[in-house]
Structures are given as C-alpha cells and as structure tokens.
Amino acid sequence: MSLSSKRWQIAPPVGPEDLARYPDLPLLLVQLLHNRKIDPGEAPGFLHGGTAGHSPFRLKGMNQAVYRLSEAIRRGEPIAVYGDFDTDGVTATALLVLTLSALGAQVQPYIPDRVDEGYGLNIGALQDLYRQGMRLVVTVDCGIRSISEVKRASRKLDMIVTDHHTVGQELPPALAVINPKQPDCRYPFKELAGVGVAYKLAQGLLLAHEKKGKTAGLAAEDLLDLVALGTVADLAPLLGENRELVRRGLEKLKSPRPGVEALMADAALRRDAVDATAIGFRLGPRLNAAGRLDSAMLAYKLLTGTDPLKTRKLAEQLGNLNQRRQELTEQTVAEAMAQVQAGDPGAFLYLVKSPEFLPGIVGLAASRLTEAYYRPSVVVELGSEHSRGSCRSIPEFHITAALDRCQGLLIRHGGHAAAAGFTIDTAKLDALRERLQAIAAETLSGKELQLALEIDLELPLEEVDGNTHDMLRRIEPTGVKNPQPVLASLDVEVRERQALGEGKHLKLVLRDGRGAVWDAIWFRQGHLLEQVPGRVDVAYTLEANEWNHQKRLQLYVQDLRPAQRSTPGG
C-alpha cells in the first residue's frame, strides 16, 4: 500500500511500432511524447517551438474592441483597464496598460480589493471610474459572469469584456466580449489564460496601429514575459498556443524587466534558472501574495516599475507578504482539517467555514484539503451578512457546473472546472452545503475516489543519470496537461531518513543497485518518518540542484510505497 494512498499508474512501455513512428528520438523521449499523446507530426514543434499562434482577429469581438479602443486613443478619451487581484489578472492589467500607453492612450489601471470588493466587476468601482471621467472600461481576466454589473454600467460606460473563465447561460451585454470559450467563437485554441486573452487584444491593437503606418515603440514579443508569468501561475494548460507563448516568454525572462529582476533577486533565483516550475512555486506566489494579504496594486507597480530602488523595495515587500501567507495557510489548513474530521469525513464534498479565515487564504486552504483528501473542497470566509467561498475540485467533479445548479442561493459565482469562487448571503450557507453535498454524492457515488499518480516510466535507479535529466528537460515548459515527468524506481534501499524544516519534510538517502547514493526529498511528509521501510518503490521527479557552482541530481519524491518487487504497471 502506498504510504500516501495514491494509486500508481505506470504507463506501459512503448513498443517497436511506437519507436518506429519517432525514428530519430531516444526511447525515453518517445515514451514521454507517447504518454502525452503528441503525434509524430506535432513532435518537432512540441520539442523545438512552434508557430506564433493564431490571428487575434479570429476571436469573436476583437474587431469591435480594436476599433473602439483605437477611436478612444485617437480622440484622447481616458480608458480604464479593470483587472483581477491574482497573478493572471495583475499581469493582464500590466500588459494591456503598457500596450495602450505605448499607443498614446490615456489609460488608468483598476484592480479591486479582495476583501472590500471581491472577485469580478463591482458596480461601485465602475461608478467611481465614471465620476473620474472614464467612458470606456476594458476588463481583463474577469467580467464574463458579471451580467447585471455590465448591464447597469453600460448605461453610461462603453464596456469591453475580455475573460477566459467558463461562460454562463448569458453573456454580459457589453460593446464587445472577447472570450474563446463563448459558444460561437471560432478561435481554434480555447485554453488561453486571462493574460493570454489580453495579449491577443494587445496584438490586435498593435497590428491595427501598424496597418496605419504608425510605430508604437513596443512589439507584441516584448509582452511575452508577462504572458508566461500569468499563464503558468493560473495553471492554464501548457499545450498548444499556451505552450508556445510560455516557451517564448521564458526566453524574455532571461533579460527581465526591472520589477521581475527584483522579484527574482528576492527569490534567490538566477535568470537562467527561471522555468515554469520556478514561476509556479517561487515567482507566482510572491505576486499573488500582494492581492491575498495587501493590495494587488503592489504587484502591478512592481511589474510596471522602472526604478531599480523602488522595485527592489516592492520585491522585498512581496517576499515578506509571501512568508506571512505561508504561515497563515498552515494555520488555516490545520483548522479546516479539524473541521473535516469533526464533521463528516466520509462526505463526497467538504465545506468548512470560519470568521477567522482570510479571503486571500481560503483558496490555498481549499487546494490543500482537496490534495489531502481527494474530495471537492469549499473553504468559506464567514461574514455577518455575506460570506465568500473558494472552491477546488477533482477531475471527476466540475465545481463551477455544480455552483451553476445552486445559482438561486448565490449572489455571484464563477470559475473553471477545477476552481471557483462565490459570494453568498451567510443565512443561505447551510442550504448551499446541503445542496453541493447532494450534487457531489449524485455525481461521485460509486466512483473510486483515490488520487491517481501518473508515472511516465519505470526505470532502475542505477540507470538514472545526467543524460536522463537532459532528456526530461526537453519537454519543458511543463505544467497542467503537460506534467513534469515522473519516474518510478522499484525495490530501492533506504540508507538514511530524517525530518527537515521543523519536521515538515522528509529527507531520504537511497542506494541503487550499483551502490550509488541518491539524495531524495519528500515535501510536507515529515510525519511519515517512522513509516518508511528499509526497501521501497519510489516515484519521483528528477531535479538538478546547484551548490557552490556544482550541479547535483536529486530526487523529489512524489510517492513512496513498500517495495513490491512487481513488474512495471503495478
């Protein structure tokens, strides 16, 4: 039995017919491509880079949006860019403001406060923008579910909605709506992040500007670092156009803008070490920490700042906020888990609540609950009149579709299949719990609810070396739907074990069949110290750590189980 109760799914090894389809590639790379269902015709673009993407004008609403914004620039009308407080929303706001400014627009960013205004469009904020003289508002990473807000605002404001979230039964009555997920949009790639949709609008504006024979002093390529940051941090699938945008954005990050360079310095991250994993675990959380615990405008100012002294101070501030965020997350998760155990641990969906939960932390806590129990999880910041919840789910349960079925109980809601948020009258919260748990029971009853660990290949540990690591790196950037490769080595000897980081993490020393010693780290599993047997099967990702200018391979454990001495596929 797996120490963490994961169900191992080791991919069957490729056969001669598969190798023949990729005649110029080594076996390990063929296995990785085969597991990801990358056809031979797609392999060169996947491995070496593909096309620049589709024309922005294939997006429904693009022509109308570009025309109206171009007219506003020509007339000198002030424009507001209304964003969101997560990394996707902040990078999208920065990207569009930088583009409009380069085109000569009078433009003002607006990012709502997570506590006072919550997710999505806020009619009070739109009224304030009108009083400030705005007559044109462009949303980024929000607005697709803000039907009533857009309807009211449109009486006095021209509204352009750009978003990527799941579309509801009704579209907002805006001047233009740009979202590849809207039913009659013919744009071929549907999985752009919010910053990706903003980038396509920027592309459209720049192309229209060039068509008039004008120069902007800014190229679309200059914005790809922001696209990479937002796309990876928002957990958008890293396939298709997203993969190419992120790949090219990572190249731009090797010559970072001042704010990003300061952020890298605070994270002790070298320019040449920035990959999708570094964005996901080191840069993205710092940018997100601003909106979680303070104001997302701190992250915006960092990304758009040019003064090295100011950006350094902002980066340090975000680093401190991120450290505080980590501490608060641990406290919230502990309380949330206690509520789960005191309630109904066998439920198909968990909903926990507390007035002590912070709105910037509830989403992280929901993720941790789902990771720990493999159940859809809802964590609610309990208010006296209104409460706000954040939801995370599993592949078997579309959480936004479930919230759609509870629409009558909610003030507002929106999100994706795996993540969502809502605002509700506190008096209706118990009814929502009952309804969601009933929907979850209806959907999940009879299913095997156990996290499946997808393993790319069983490989004897003695065969793992620097060449293996080089092969694994060739499928970067990795992320959602193109996961970091996971290998499994069976029947490995455990020579040493110890808990690190105040007992949070587990450090192991493993020995392969040739007697070579490997360091392995298992994050957040220090409590399993006494359960690790002398011989184990280990599933892991392979990482290269650098210390004193020396690189050494290390195993990042994804799961561990007592050695079963079974054949691959076990």
C-alpha positions in Angstrom: 0.0 0.0 0.0 1.3 3.5 -0.9 2.3 5.5 2.2 0.2 8.3 0.9 -2.6 6.1 -0.5 -2.0 7.2 -4.1 -2.9 4.8 -6.9 0.1 4.3 -9.1 -0.5 4.2 -12.9 2.8 3.4 -14.6 2.4 3.9 -18.4 3.0 0.8 -20.4 6.4 0.9 -22.2 6.3 1.9 -25.8 6.7 -0.9 -28.4 8.7 -1.2 -31.6 5.8 0.3 -33.6 5.9 3.4 -31.4 9.7 3.7 -31.7 9.3 3.4 -35.5 7.0 6.4 -35.5 9.7 8.6 -34.0 12.8 7.2 -35.7 15.2 10.0 -34.7 14.4 10.2 -31.0 15.7 8.2 -28.0 13.4 5.8 -26.2 12.8 7.9 -23.1 11.7 10.9 -25.2 9.5 8.7 -27.3 7.9 7.4 -24.1 7.2 10.9 -22.8 5.7 12.1 -26.1 3.6 8.9 -26.4 2.3 9.4 -22.9 1.3 12.9 -23.7 -0.4 11.9 -27.0 1.9 14.0 -29.1 1.7 12.8 -32.7 4.9 12.5 -34.7 3.9 15.4 -36.8 3.5 17.6 -33.7 6.7 16.4 -32.1 9.1 18.9 -33.8 7.0 21.9 -32.8 6.5 20.5 -29.3 10.2 19.9 -28.7 11.7 22.9 -30.6 9.0 25.5 -30.7 6.0 26.0 -33.0 4.2 28.8 -34.7 3.5 32.2 -33.2 -0.2 31.4 -32.7 -3.5 32.4 -34.5 -4.5 35.8 -35.7 -6.2 37.7 -32.9 -8.9 38.8 -35.3 -10.3 35.2 -35.3 -11.5 35.9 -31.7 -15.2 37.0 -31.7 -15.5 40.6 -30.6 -11.9 41.5 -31.5 -12.7 43.8 -34.4 -15.2 45.8 -32.4 -12.8 46.1 -29.4 -9.9 47.2 -31.5 -12.0 49.7 -33.4 -13.5 51.3 -30.2 -10.1 51.4 -28.4 -8.4 52.9 -31.5 -11.0 55.6 -31.6 -10.6 56.3 -27.9 -6.8 56.7 -28.4 -7.3 59.0 -31.5 -9.8 61.2 -29.6 -7.8 61.3 -26.4 -10.6 59.6 -24.3 -9.5 58.2 -21.0 -9.6 54.4 -20.7 -9.8 52.2 -17.6 -8.4 48.7 -17.5 -10.3 46.7 -14.8 -8.3 43.7 -13.7 -8.3 41.0 -11.0 -6.1 40.5 -8.0 -4.4 37.2 -8.8 -1.2 36.9 -10.9 -3.1 36.3 -14.1 -5.2 39.4 -13.6 -2.3 41.6 -12.5 -0.1 40.5 -15.4 -3.1 41.0 -17.8 -3.7 44.5 -16.4 0.0 45.5 -16.7 0.2 44.1 -20.2 -2.8 46.0 -21.5 -1.9 49.2 -19.8 1.6 49.1 -21.2 0.3 48.5 -24.6 -2.3 51.2 -24.6 0.3 53.7 -23.1 2.7 52.8 -25.9 -0.1 53.6 -28.4 -0.6 57.0 -26.8 -3.7 56.3 -24.8 -4.7 58.0 -21.6 -5.1 54.8 -19.5 -5.7 54.0 -15.9 -5.4 50.6 -14.2 -8.0 49.5 -11.6 -7.7 46.3 -9.6 -10.4 45.6 -7.0 -9.7 45.0 -3.3 -10.2 41.3 -2.5 -11.7 42.0 0.9 -13.9 45.0 0.2 -15.0 44.3 -3.3 -14.3 40.6 -4.0 -13.9 38.9 -7.4 -15.4 40.3 -10.5 -16.9 43.6 -11.5 -18.0 45.9 -8.7 -20.7 48.5 -9.6 -19.4 50.9 -7.0 -16.0 50.8 -8.6 -17.4 51.3 -12.0 -19.4 54.3 -10.8 -16.2 55.8 -9.3 -14.4 55.3 -12.6 -17.3 57.2 -14.4 -17.0 60.1 -11.9 -13.3 60.2 -12.7 -14.1 60.8 -16.3 -13.8 57.3 -17.7 -16.2 56.5 -20.5 -14.6 53.3 -21.7 -13.7 50.3 -19.5 -11.8 47.2 -20.6 -11.9 44.2 -18.3 -9.1 41.6 -18.2 -9.5 38.2 -16.5 -13.0 39.0 -15.3 -16.4 40.1 -16.3 -17.9 37.1 -18.2 -20.3 36.3 -15.3 -20.9 40.0 -14.3 -24.2 40.2 -16.2 -26.1 42.7 -14.0 -23.0 44.9 -13.4 -22.2 45.2 -17.1 -25.9 45.9 -17.8 -26.0 48.8 -15.3 -22.6 50.2 -16.2 -23.4 50.1 -19.9 -26.0 52.9 -19.4 -23.1 55.4 -19.1 -19.9 53.4 -20.0 -18.8 51.6 -23.1 -17.7 48.2 -21.7 -15.3 45.7 -23.4 -15.1 42.4 -21.5 -12.1 40.1 -22.0 -12.0 37.0 -20.0 -11.2 33.3 -20.1 -13.4 31.8 -17.4 -16.3 29.4 -18.1 -19.2 31.2 -19.8 -22.6 31.1 -18.1 -26.0 30.8 -19.7 -26.0 34.5 -20.6 -23.2 36.8 -22.0 -22.7 40.2 -20.5 -24.3 42.9 -22.7 -21.0 44.7 -23.4 -19.9 46.6 -26.5 -17.6 43.6 -27.2 -17.0 40.3 -25.4 -13.7 38.5 -26.1 -13.5 35.0 -24.6 -12.6 32.0 -26.7 -14.9 29.9 -24.6 -18.1 31.7 -25.8 -20.1 29.2 -27.9 -19.9 30.9 -31.3 -16.2 32.0 -31.1 -14.2 30.3 -33.9 -10.8 30.9 -32.3 -9.1 27.4 -32.5 -7.4 27.4 -29.1 -9.8 27.7 -26.2 -7.5 27.4 -23.2 -5.8 30.9 -23.1 -5.3 32.3 -19.6 -6.7 35.8 -18.9 -3.3 37.3 -19.7 -3.3 35.3 -22.9 -6.6 36.9 -24.0 -5.3 40.3 -23.0 -2.2 39.6 -25.1 -4.3 38.8 -28.2 -6.1 42.1 -27.7 -2.7 43.8 -27.5 -1.7 42.0 -30.7 -4.8 43.2 -32.4 -4.2 46.8 -31.3 -0.6 46.8 -32.4 -1.4 45.2 -35.8 -4.1 47.8 -36.4 -1.6 50.6 -35.5 1.0 49.2 -37.8 -1.6 48.9 -40.6 -2.0 52.7 -40.4 1.8 53.1 -40.9 2.4 54.1 -37.3 5.0 52.7 -34.9 4.3 52.1 -31.2 7.8 51.6 -29.8 6.5 48.3 -28.4 6.3 44.9 -30.0 4.0 42.1 -29.0 7.0 40.0 -28.3 8.0 42.4 -25.6 5.0 41.4 -23.6 5.6 37.6 -23.5 7.3 37.6 -20.2 4.1 38.8 -18.6 2.1 36.2 -20.5 4.4 33.4 -19.2 4.1 34.6 -15.6 0.3 34.8 -15.7 -0.3 31.7 -17.7 1.8 29.4 -15.5 0.6 31.0 -12.3 -3.1 30.5 -13.3 -2.5 26.8 -14.0 -3.6 27.1 -17.6 -2.8 24.0 -19.8 0.7 24.1 -21.2 -0.2 22.7 -24.6 -0.9 24.3 -27.9 -0.7 28.0 -28.1 -0.1 28.4 -24.4 3.0 26.2 -24.6 4.5 28.4 -27.3 3.6 31.6 -25.5 5.2 30.4 -22.3 8.2 29.0 -24.1 8.9 32.3 -25.8 8.1 34.2 -22.6 10.7 32.2 -20.6 13.2 33.4 -23.2 12.2 37.0 -22.5 12.6 36.4 -18.7 16.3 35.8 -19.3 16.5 39.6 -19.8 13.9 40.6 -17.3 12.2 44.0 -16.9 13.4 45.8 -13.6 10.5 44.6 -11.5 10.8 41.0 -12.5 14.6 41.1 -12.0 14.0 42.4 -8.4 11.5 39.6 -7.8 14.0 37.1 -9.0 16.6 38.5 -6.7 14.3 38.3 -3.7 13.5 34.7 -4.6 17.3 34.0 -4.9 16.6 32.9 -8.5 19.1 33.2 -11.3 17.9 34.4 -14.7 19.0 31.1 -16.3 17.1 29.1 -13.7 13.7 30.5 -14.5 11.4 27.8 -15.9 7.7 27.1 -15.5 8.3 25.3 -12.1 10.2 28.4 -10.8 7.2 30.6 -11.8 4.7 28.3 -10.2 6.5 27.9 -6.9 8.7 31.0 -6.4 7.7 33.9 -8.5 3.9 33.4 -8.9 3.3 33.0 -5.1 5.1 36.3 -4.4 3.0 38.1 -7.0 -0.2 36.5 -5.6 0.7 37.4 -2.1 0.1 41.1 -2.8 -3.6 40.6 -3.6 -4.0 37.9 -0.9 -2.8 40.0 2.1 -2.5 43.6 0.9 -3.2 45.3 -2.4 -2.6 43.7 -5.8 -1.5 47.2 -6.9 1.8 46.4 -5.2 2.4 43.6 -7.7 1.2 45.8 -10.6 3.6 48.6 -9.6 6.4 46.1 -9.4 5.7 44.7 -12.9 5.5 48.1 -14.5 8.1 49.9 -12.4 11.4 51.1 -13.9 13.3 52.5 -10.9 15.6 49.7 -9.5 15.4 51.1 -6.0 11.6 51.2 -5.9 11.3 47.8 -7.5 13.7 46.3 -5.0 11.7 47.6 -2.1 8.5 46.3 -3.7 10.0 42.9 -4.2 11.1 42.7 -0.6 7.7 43.7 0.5 6.1 40.9 -1.6 8.7 38.4 -0.3 7.7 39.3 3.3 4.0 39.0 2.4 4.6 35.6 0.9 6.3 34.4 4.0 3.3 35.6 6.1 1.0 33.9 3.5 2.7 30.6 4.1 2.3 30.9 7.9 -1.4 31.8 7.6 -2.0 29.0 5.1 -0.7 26.4 7.6 -2.9 27.8 10.4 -6.0 27.8 8.1 -5.4 24.3 6.8 -5.0 22.9 10.3 -8.3 24.4 11.3 -10.0 23.3 8.1 -8.8 19.7 8.6 -10.0 19.7 12.2 -13.5 20.8 11.0 -13.5 18.0 8.4 -12.6 15.4 11.0 -15.1 16.7 13.5 -17.9 16.7 10.8 -18.4 14.0 8.2 -15.1 12.8 6.9 -16.9 10.4 4.6 -18.8 13.1 2.7 -18.3 13.5 -1.0 -17.7 17.2 -0.6 -16.3 19.3 2.3 -17.4 22.8 3.2 -15.7 24.4 6.1 -16.1 28.0 7.4 -14.9 30.4 9.9 -14.9 34.2 10.5 -11.2 33.8 11.2 -10.4 32.6 7.6 -8.9 35.3 5.4 -10.3 35.8 1.9 -6.7 35.7 0.5 -6.0 32.3 2.1 -9.2 30.3 1.6 -8.3 29.2 -1.9 -5.0 27.9 -0.8 -6.6 26.0 2.0 -9.2 24.5 -0.3 -6.4 23.3 -2.6 -4.7 21.6 0.4 -7.9 19.9 1.5 -8.5 18.6 -2.0 -4.9 17.4 -2.2 -5.1 15.7 1.2 -8.5 14.0 0.9 -9.2 13.9 -2.8 -12.6 15.5 -2.4 -14.1 18.7 -3.8 -13.4 21.3 -1.0 -15.0 24.6 -0.2 -13.4 27.0 2.3 -15.5 30.0 3.4 -14.7 33.3 5.0 -17.7 33.7 7.2 -19.2 37.1 7.4 -22.1 38.6 9.4 -24.2 39.2 6.3 -22.3 38.0 3.3 -19.7 35.2 3.1 -17.2 34.4 0.4 -16.1 30.9 -0.5 -13.3 29.5 -2.6 -13.6 26.0 -4.2 -11.2 23.4 -5.5 -12.1 20.2 -7.1 -11.0 16.9 -8.6 -11.3 15.8 -12.3 -14.4 13.8 -11.6 -16.4 16.9 -10.4 -16.9 20.2 -12.3 -17.2 22.6 -9.4 -18.4 25.6 -11.5 -21.2 23.5 -13.1 -22.2 22.4 -9.5 -22.4 26.1 -8.5 -24.5 26.8 -11.6 -27.0 24.4 -10.1 -27.0 26.4 -6.9 -27.4 29.8 -8.6 -30.5 30.7 -6.8 -28.6 30.6 -3.5 -25.7 32.7 -4.6 -25.1 36.4 -5.1 -22.4 35.8 -7.7 -20.1 33.0 -8.7 -17.7 31.9 -11.5 -14.6 29.9 -12.3 -13.4 26.7 -14.0 -13.9 23.0 -13.8 -11.3 22.7 -11.0 -11.5 26.0 -9.2 -14.3 28.6 -8.5 -15.4 31.3 -6.1 -18.7 32.7 -4.9 -20.4 35.2 -2.7 -23.5 34.3 -0.7 -25.8 35.5 2.0 -24.5 34.0 5.2 -28.0 32.8 6.1 -28.0 30.6 3.0 -24.7 28.9 3.6 -26.1 25.8 5.3 -28.5 25.3 2.4 -25.6 25.6 0.0 -23.6 23.0 1.9 -26.6 20.6 1.7 -27.2 21.2 -2.0 -23.5 20.9 -3.0 -23.0 17.7 -1.0 -26.1 16.2 -2.6 -24.8 17.1 -6.1 -21.4 15.6 -5.2 -23.0 12.4 -3.9 -25.1 12.1 -7.0 -22.0 12.6 -9.2 -19.3 10.8 -7.3 -21.2 7.9 -5.7 -19.7 4.5 -6.8 -16.5 6.1 -8.2 -13.1 5.1 -6.9 -12.0 8.4 -5.3 -8.3 8.0 -5.0 -5.6 10.2 -6.4 -4.0 8.6 -9.4 -0.3 9.1 -9.7 0.6 9.1 -13.4 4.1 7.7 -13.9 5.8 8.0 -17.2 8.3 5.2 -16.9 9.7 2.5 -14.6 13.4 2.9 -14.7 16.0 1.2 -12.5 17.7 3.8 -10.3 21.1 2.7 -11.4 20.2 3.8 -15.0 19.2 7.3 -14.0 22.0 9.9 -14.8 22.7 13.3 -16.2 21.6 12.2 -19.7 18.2 11.2 -18.2 17.8 14.6 -16.8 18.7 16.2 -20.1 16.0 14.1 -21.9 13.4 15.1 -19.3 14.2 18.8 -19.7 13.4 18.6 -23.4 9.7 18.6 -22.8 9.8 21.9 -20.8 7.9 24.0 -20.2 5.8 21.6 -18.1 2.6 22.2 -16.2 -1.1 21.4 -16.5 -1.8 18.8 -19.2 2.0 18.6 -19.8 3.1 17.5 -16.4 6.7 17.3 -15.2 7.8 13.7 -16.0 7.5 11.3 -13.1 9.8 8.2 -13.0 9.5 5.2 -10.7 12.3 3.0 -9.4 11.4 -0.2 -7.7 13.0 -2.0 -4.8 15.4 0.7 -3.7 17.3 0.5 -0.4 16.7 3.3 2.1 20.0 4.0 3.8 19.0 7.1 5.9 15.9 9.1 6.8 15.4 12.3 8.7 12.8 15.0 9.1 13.7 18.5 8.0 12.2 22.0 8.3 10.9 21.6 11.8 9.6 18.2 11.0 7.6 19.2 7.9 9.7 17.5 5.2 11.3 14.1 4.8 14.9 13.7 3.7 16.0 10.2 2.5 19.2 8.8 1.3 18.7 5.9 -1.2 21.1 3.5 -2.7 20.8 2.0 -6.2 21.8 -1.5 -7.4 25.3 -0.3 -8.1 25.8 1.1 -4.7 25.5 4.8 -5.8 23.9 7.0 -3.2 21.0 9.4 -4.0 19.5 12.2 -2.0 15.7 12.4 -2.0 13.3 15.0 -0.5 9.6 14.5 0.1 7.9 17.8 0.9 5.3 18.1 3.6 5.6 14.4 4.5 7.9 14.6 7.6 5.1 12.9 9.7 5.8 9.6 7.8 9.3 9.4 9.1 8.7 6.2 11.2 6.6 4.5 8.5 9.3 4.3 5.8 10.6 0.7 5.5 14.1 -0.4 4.5 13.3 -1.1 0.9 10.8 1.0 -1.1 9.4 1.7 -4.5 9.8 5.4 -5.2 8.1 7.7 -7.7 9.9 11.0 -8.3 10.8 13.9 -10.5 14.5 14.4 -11.2 15.9 17.8 -10.3 19.3 19.4 -10.6 20.3 21.4 -7.5 23.3 23.7 -7.7 25.5 24.5 -4.7 28.9 26.3 -4.9 28.6 26.2 -8.7 28.3 22.4 -8.6 25.2 20.7 -10.0 24.0 17.5 -8.4 20.9 15.5 -9.3 18.3 14.9 -6.6 15.0 13.0 -6.4 11.9 15.0 -5.5 9.6 12.2 -4.2 6.1 12.2 -5.4 5.1 9.0 -3.6 6.6 6.1 -1.7 5.4 2.6 -1.0 7.0 -0.6 0.5 8.9 -2.5 -2.2 6.5 -4.8 -4.0 9.1 -6.4 -6.4 6.4 -6.3 -9.0 6.7 -5.9 -12.7 6.1 -2.4 -14.3 2.5 -1.4 -14.4 1.9 -2.5 -10.8 
